[in-house]
Amino acid sequence: QYQCDMLADGCEDWRSAYSDAVYAADFEAAKTAYVANTLPRQLHIFETLCPAAHTENSQYFVDPNRPLYADYLIGELIDLSLRLDASCLTAYPKLQAFHKRMFERPNLAKYLASGRRPEYANNSKKG
């Protein structure tokens, strides 16, 4: 449980940086800085710290056998970041595989295919 809580706290820091970028007065400059500086740092941290992501057979991030709330937080932040930079996972194969597995989960995949998902995150055309 402590690993899940620790990762959730890390997600809070990541989300704060993401929010600062997408709601900045000068969105383009903030986005550029986020993609160039903050995003690689966050992706590196999550690529190296998450135990279950280190095995090929693991379906989830924290616990290899069941999804925990941190899995959803991490998956969403990766997805939000991909909206800002579609190639951001190129250097992070574990996160790439994790994102793919999470978004292929049957109910989530069904929702994504339904057309109900907003085109823009956060009700903003910036993210």
Disulfide bonds with the S-S distance in Angstrom:
none
